[in-house]
Amino acid sequence: METKTLEKISARTQFVNLFNDEHPFHLESGETLSEVDVAYQTYGELNSSGTNAILVCHALTGNAHAAGRINEEEVENSKPYEFLFKYNKMNLHKAGWWDSLIGPGKVFDTEKYFVICSNFLGGCYGTTGPTSLNKKTDQPYRTSFPQYSVRDMVKVQKELLDTLGVKELVTVAGGSLGGMQALEWAIMFPDFVKSVVPIATAAQHSAWAIGFNTLAREIIINDPGWQNGNYSKQPQALSSARIAAMISYRAPDDFNRKFGREIDPDSDRDKNHFGSQFQIENYLLYQGEKLVKRFDANTYLYITNAMDTHDVAAQRGTLENVLGKISAPCLNLGISSDILYPPGEQEIIASLIPNAEYQEIDSPFGHDAFLIEFEQVNNFISDFFRKNGF
């Protein structure tokens, strides 16, 4: 029994090729992809009727590693995929980003549910995106990759679920960009989705959030090392873009509490008049460098663009009417200290969805709290599942 349980929460990534020349993928932009590779992980077992599945959706620089721990076999398994391989090597033996919620006895109980997480369309962790080989040119797509939307991500996920034999979803859950996907699922496939859990997200990306992404993109494209997307090594500007984003993911009180004005004992200020001095400086520089080692700059540009164009009301009507047609029960979670997707924004989303409730994660950690405050997230979702008989 113990061996079976361990297998159910293994972190092994699987790969599938979807679509073909006769059945290409049509993007919202009007362009097509003749095929799409998708990297995904599953936990638990699908029941015979295909009705016990849960989809969890990752955020900007995340991937399909939602649960389980990366082992040496998984590192080897990912070798054909450059950035997934780099990520796995860096995070060997680390648990997935929602490991505290997925597994036997947890809120997404793998003894009861079949949990799926896929790297979304346009990612760089095994799913087709800007780093993938364009078979028509035998070169990486880079910036020739077609623009894609959150809706395109969801359509690829639906194709994956159909391939896996899933007939309906108990819930779709995710934070940030993952929450945007959850909302689109409720709108695009209302008969397929029994509930949704969007966390710290947007129905229409706000000017405030677009502003942060604009800064990140400008940092990257104005770096000479970017070379119009044709770089041979990751432009250092990706580090600076990450620093800008990290500031928006946290909260002032969190930084003040954690770092204050403490000086880093290993400061290089003597070597460079403008070198790092404060602990907060070195923390942000460290986070930036980590992303350069495991992510792709062009991919970052594409994903942030998809986030900025996200608007559930586009080509559908007013926001009130579109959200008002969501029939699935919805748990909207806000975060008390989130400056990127403020709790007031989450309350508005919940107020416009007929069968929705709003709950708030009380945390000093800002937007990242949905990846930190596991006990609160677990309790809110458990209560929501109980109320709705899941």
URDA-V158697 format. One record per residue. N is the residue number from 0. RES is the residue in one small letter. PHI is phi in whole degrees, -180 to 180 (999 if undefined). PSI is psi in radians with two decimals (none if undefined). NEAR is the number of other C-alpha atoms within 10 Angstrom. Layout:
n = {N;N}
res = {RES;RES}
phi = {PHI;PHI}
psi = {PSI;PSI}
near = {NEAR;NEAR}
This chain:
n = {0;1;2;3;4;5;6;7;8;9;10;11;12;13;14;15;16;17;18;19;20;21;22;23;24;25;26;27;28;29;30;31;32;33;34;35;36;37;38;39;40;41;42;43;44;45;46;47;48;49;50;51;52;53;54;55;56;57;58;59;60;61;62;63;64;65;66;67;68;69;70;71;72;73;74;75;76;77;78;79;80;81;82;83;84;85;86;87;88;89;90;91;92;93;94;95;96;97;98;99;100;101;102;103;104;105;106;107;108;109;110;111;112;113;114;115;116;117;118;119;120;121;122;123;124;125;126;127;128;129;130;131;132;133;134;135;136;137;138;139;140;141;142;143;144;145;146;147;148;149;150;151;152;153;154;155;156;157;158;159;160;161;162;163;164;165;166;167;168;169;170;171;172;173;174;175;176;177;178;179;180;181;182;183;184;185;186;187;188;189;190;191;192;193;194;195;196;197;198;199;200;201;202;203;204;205;206;207;208;209;210;211;212;213;214;215;216;217;218;219;220;221;222;223;224;225;226;227;228;229;230;231;232;233;234;235;236;237;238;239;240;241;242;243;244;245;246;247;248;249;250;251;252;253;254;255;256;257;258;259;260;261;262;263;264;265;266;267;268;269;270;271;272;273;274;275;276;277;278;279;280;281;282;283;284;285;286;287;288;289;290;291;292;293;294;295;296;297;298;299;300;301;302;303;304;305;306;307;308;309;310;311;312;313;314;315;316;317;318;319;320;321;322;323;324;325;326;327;328;329;330;331;332;333;334;335;336;337;338;339;340;341;342;343;344;345;346;347;348;349;350;351;352;353;354;355;356;357;358;359;360;361;362;363;364;365;366;367;368;369;370;371;372;373;374;375;376;377;378;379;380;381;382;383;384;385;386;387;388;389}
res = {m;e;t;k;t;l;e;k;i;s;a;r;t;q;f;v;n;l;f;n;d;e;h;p;f;h;l;e;s;g;e;t;l;s;e;v;d;v;a;y;q;t;y;g;e;l;n;s;s;g;t;n;a;i;l;v;c;h;a;l;t;g;n;a;h;a;a;g;r;i;n;e;e;e;v;e;n;s;k;p;y;e;f;l;f;k;y;n;k;m;n;l;h;k;a;g;w;w;d;s;l;i;g;p;g;k;v;f;d;t;e;k;y;f;v;i;c;s;n;f;l;g;g;c;y;g;t;t;g;p;t;s;l;n;k;k;t;d;q;p;y;r;t;s;f;p;q;y;s;v;r;d;m;v;k;v;q;k;e;l;l;d;t;l;g;v;k;e;l;v;t;v;a;g;g;s;l;g;g;m;q;a;l;e;w;a;i;m;f;p;d;f;v;k;s;v;v;p;i;a;t;a;a;q;h;s;a;w;a;i;g;f;n;t;l;a;r;e;i;i;i;n;d;p;g;w;q;n;g;n;y;s;k;q;p;q;a;l;s;s;a;r;i;a;a;m;i;s;y;r;a;p;d;d;f;n;r;k;f;g;r;e;i;d;p;d;s;d;r;d;k;n;h;f;g;s;q;f;q;i;e;n;y;l;l;y;q;g;e;k;l;v;k;r;f;d;a;n;t;y;l;y;i;t;n;a;m;d;t;h;d;v;a;a;q;r;g;t;l;e;n;v;l;g;k;i;s;a;p;c;l;n;l;g;i;s;s;d;i;l;y;p;p;g;e;q;e;i;i;a;s;l;i;p;n;a;e;y;q;e;i;d;s;p;f;g;h;d;a;f;l;i;e;f;e;q;v;n;n;f;i;s;d;f;f;r;k;n;g;f}
phi = {999;-66;-62;-61;-62;-63;-64;-68;-118;-69;-102;-75;-86;-113;-133;-139;-103;-113;70;-164;-61;-80;-133;-75;-91;-97;-85;-60;-70;99;-84;-130;-123;-71;-155;-136;-83;-129;-98;-152;-126;-131;-139;89;-130;-76;-75;-64;-92;69;-117;-111;-88;-128;-108;-110;-115;-89;-97;-49;-104;-83;-156;-75;-79;-87;-150;79;-115;-72;-116;-61;-64;-69;-60;-63;-59;-95;-54;-69;-116;-49;-79;-65;-62;-63;-60;-65;-63;-67;-115;-53;73;-85;-78;-66;-67;-125;-58;-70;-109;-119;149;-57;81;-90;-60;-96;-73;-76;-84;-119;-113;-104;-101;-123;-139;-119;-70;-73;-53;88;-80;-127;-114;112;-98;-55;-166;-59;-86;-75;-80;-83;-67;-76;-114;62;-131;-60;-60;51;-85;-87;-63;-66;-65;-134;-125;-61;-62;-63;-57;-67;-63;-68;-60;-64;-61;-62;-63;-61;-64;-81;89;-75;-103;-161;-113;-62;-158;-120;-133;179;-109;61;-60;-63;-69;-62;-62;-60;-63;-64;-58;-65;-86;-79;-133;-62;-84;-98;-111;-87;-166;-138;-130;-84;-123;45;-137;-142;-87;-138;-61;-77;-60;-62;-69;-61;-59;-64;-68;-61;-58;-62;-67;-62;-60;-71;-73;-93;-82;-54;-70;-71;53;55;90;-103;-78;-98;-135;-59;-64;-61;-61;-60;-64;-66;-62;-65;-61;-60;-68;-59;-62;-75;-81;-111;-136;-53;-63;-65;-64;-64;-70;-78;-118;52;-111;-64;-86;-78;-65;-100;-57;-104;-58;-69;-81;-143;-53;-107;-71;-67;-131;-88;-60;-63;-62;-68;-62;-67;-63;-63;-63;-63;-65;-61;-68;-58;-80;-134;-138;-117;-66;-62;-60;-60;-62;-67;-65;-64;-66;-62;-65;-68;-85;-64;-159;-63;-88;-58;59;-125;133;-83;-58;-60;-70;-67;-67;-68;-93;-67;-96;-72;-57;-135;-109;-97;-109;-106;-126;-56;-106;-73;-96;-86;-125;-58;-58;-60;-66;-69;-64;-64;-58;-63;-67;-95;-100;-54;-110;-118;-129;-112;-133;-124;-78;-89;-156;-88;-87;71;-56;-70;-60;-70;-105;-129;-85;-65;-63;-66;-61;-58;-67;-65;-70;-59;-63;-63;-63;-63;-62;-101;72;-90}
psi = {-0.68;-0.70;-0.74;-0.75;-0.76;-0.68;-0.64;-0.39;0.48;2.76;0.50;2.19;2.40;2.78;2.41;2.55;2.13;2.66;2.91;-3.08;-0.62;-0.43;1.22;2.87;2.14;2.05;2.81;-0.48;-0.22;-0.21;2.93;2.72;2.22;-0.43;2.70;2.10;2.42;2.25;2.34;2.78;2.60;2.67;2.29;-2.93;2.45;2.31;2.98;-0.45;-0.09;0.51;0.16;0.42;2.58;2.34;2.19;2.37;2.31;2.96;-2.87;-1.06;0.30;-3.03;-2.91;-0.12;1.32;-0.47;2.95;3.03;2.42;2.23;3.10;-0.61;-0.69;-0.63;-0.82;-0.72;-0.51;0.05;-0.64;-0.18;1.78;-0.93;-0.56;-0.69;-0.79;-0.76;-0.83;-0.68;-0.74;-0.52;0.48;2.27;0.07;2.56;2.75;2.88;-0.37;0.55;-0.54;-0.22;-0.23;2.13;3.04;2.21;-0.09;3.08;-0.69;1.35;1.98;-0.06;-0.22;-0.68;2.73;1.88;2.29;2.44;2.20;2.58;2.19;2.85;2.35;0.07;-3.07;0.33;0.75;-0.29;2.57;2.28;-2.87;-0.45;-0.15;2.78;2.20;1.90;-0.29;-0.48;-0.22;0.47;2.74;2.57;-0.77;-2.24;0.10;-0.08;2.43;2.60;2.49;2.91;3.01;-0.65;-0.66;-0.70;-0.78;-0.69;-0.66;-0.70;-0.70;-0.72;-0.70;-0.83;-0.68;-0.73;-0.61;-0.13;0.25;2.27;-0.42;2.82;2.25;-0.77;2.78;2.18;2.56;2.75;2.65;-2.15;-0.54;-0.61;-0.59;-0.74;-0.73;-0.77;-0.74;-0.64;-0.77;-0.53;-0.75;-0.58;1.09;-0.51;-0.16;-0.40;2.14;-0.38;2.84;2.61;1.44;2.32;2.25;1.12;-2.85;2.50;-0.54;2.12;2.23;2.81;-0.62;-0.85;-0.67;-0.64;-0.77;-0.73;-0.62;-0.79;-0.80;-0.78;-0.71;-0.67;-0.76;-0.89;-0.31;0.04;2.13;-0.48;-0.26;-0.60;0.81;0.55;-0.04;0.69;2.66;-0.33;2.72;2.24;2.42;-0.37;-0.40;-0.58;-0.79;-0.65;-0.69;-0.68;-0.79;-0.73;-0.73;-0.63;-0.68;-0.38;-0.31;-2.93;2.66;-0.80;-0.60;-0.84;-0.74;-0.70;-0.73;-0.67;-0.59;-2.38;0.50;2.37;2.42;2.20;-0.36;0.44;2.49;0.41;-0.57;-0.46;-0.53;2.15;-0.55;0.42;3.00;2.47;-0.79;2.68;-0.66;-0.63;-0.86;-0.58;-0.84;-0.70;-0.69;-0.78;-0.70;-0.79;-0.62;-0.73;-0.68;-0.59;-0.22;0.05;2.98;2.33;-0.77;-0.71;-0.71;-0.73;-0.79;-0.78;-0.77;-0.58;-0.72;-0.67;-0.76;-0.56;-0.06;2.16;1.84;-0.35;-0.23;2.25;0.31;-0.39;-2.68;2.74;-0.73;-0.77;-0.71;-0.88;-0.53;-0.28;-0.09;2.12;-0.39;2.52;2.48;2.27;1.92;2.12;2.20;2.98;2.22;-0.61;0.23;2.06;-0.23;-0.83;1.39;2.68;-0.58;-0.61;-0.66;-0.64;-0.68;-0.78;-0.83;-0.65;-0.38;-0.15;2.13;-0.78;0.92;2.66;2.62;2.32;2.70;2.23;2.08;1.92;2.56;-0.02;0.04;-2.71;-0.59;-0.06;-0.46;-0.21;0.14;-0.82;1.12;-0.63;-0.78;-0.78;-0.77;-0.81;-0.73;-0.78;-0.66;-0.80;-0.72;-0.77;-0.73;-0.77;-0.59;0.13;0.48;none}
near = {6;7;7;9;15;14;14;22;23;21;26;23;22;16;14;13;13;17;16;12;10;8;11;15;20;14;18;14;11;9;13;13;17;14;17;20;19;26;28;25;22;26;30;25;16;21;14;9;10;17;18;22;29;28;23;24;28;25;17;16;18;19;25;28;31;28;27;25;19;23;18;11;10;20;20;12;16;23;14;10;16;16;20;26;20;17;21;24;19;15;15;14;14;16;17;21;19;20;19;21;21;24;25;18;11;14;20;28;17;25;15;18;24;24;29;24;22;29;27;32;26;28;28;28;33;30;26;24;29;27;25;23;14;17;11;7;8;9;11;16;21;21;17;10;20;18;19;22;23;27;22;22;21;22;21;21;24;16;14;21;19;13;11;12;15;22;16;20;23;20;26;27;26;24;27;23;26;24;27;29;34;30;28;25;27;25;20;16;15;16;13;18;24;21;28;28;26;29;31;31;28;27;22;18;19;17;10;12;18;17;12;17;22;17;14;23;21;13;19;26;19;12;14;12;17;21;13;14;20;14;14;9;11;20;21;18;24;28;25;22;23;23;22;18;19;16;17;19;18;20;21;15;14;15;16;12;10;12;16;13;13;12;15;17;9;11;16;13;13;10;9;9;9;9;13;20;19;18;19;19;16;17;14;19;16;13;15;22;17;15;20;19;15;20;22;22;27;29;22;24;21;22;24;20;19;21;23;20;16;22;21;24;15;12;7;10;11;12;16;14;13;17;23;17;15;24;18;20;22;26;24;28;26;27;27;20;25;24;18;26;24;18;25;13;18;23;18;15;24;22;17;17;22;15;16;20;17;18;18;19;23;15;19;20;22;28;30;22;24;23;14;16;17;16;11;16;21;17;12;21;20;16;13;18;18;10;10;11;7;14}
